[in-house]
Amino acid sequence: MAAKLNLQAALEKAGADFAAADPGAMAVNAQVEYNNKEAYFTVPFLGRNYRVYHPGGLVEPVDVEGNVPPAHRIVLLHYLVHCGPREVEGAAMSYRELPGGSSYIGPFTDRTVKPLVAIFGDKPALLVEAAQKLGGAAIDLGDTAVTVPVLPKIPITFILWAGDDEFPASGNVLFDVSASAHLHTEDYALLPGLAIWEMKRLAGL
């Protein structure tokens, strides 16, 4: 119950901030389209497009039916509200390097690194296949790594190291050095996990 209440409070706060923000500036900073006539943004997120209506904050998927989970709605609203003009720079940083990241490293590890290794640690080829379905690509890090464009200015890199007789499989998640200009550190404790579970679904696991 407490988690649901926290999500609801976060959603209400995100909605209020979104309603007060200028749609033109949000569209430019977030690199998304804004339909002035019908007052909605089109935001690509985890391989799907979503319409986000201003100022009400209604979020709906494009071309498919179904409800959008509260966590996804919060991320989309936060992205539009907080995304700054800084461009993606193509250099990576760890979660600890985000502002206050060391304070959230426990939840971050539990929500992202541990599931990544548990799901894909012995199935790295499936990680690559699933990432490609989300518009991502394999890169040369660790034993297997992919970078996924989770949102237009939020690429996230997922890295695996294979286990052996002495050490179990391990992993890590990295962000672009521009990450803190677009979302709060708390969002980055949640966002990679959403991507991992979507890749698990796409991999049929």
Secondary structure, DSSP 8 states (H G I E B T S, - for coil): -HHHHHHHHHHHHHHHHHHHS-HHHHHHHHT-EEETTTTEEEEEETTEEEEEETTT--EEESSS-S---HHHHHHHHHHHHH--S----S-EEEGGGSTTGGGGHHHHIIIIIHHHHHHHTT-HHHHHHHHHHTT-EE-SSSSEEEEEEEETTEEEEEEEE---SSS--EEEEEEETTGGGTS-HHHHHHHHHHHHHHHHHHTT-
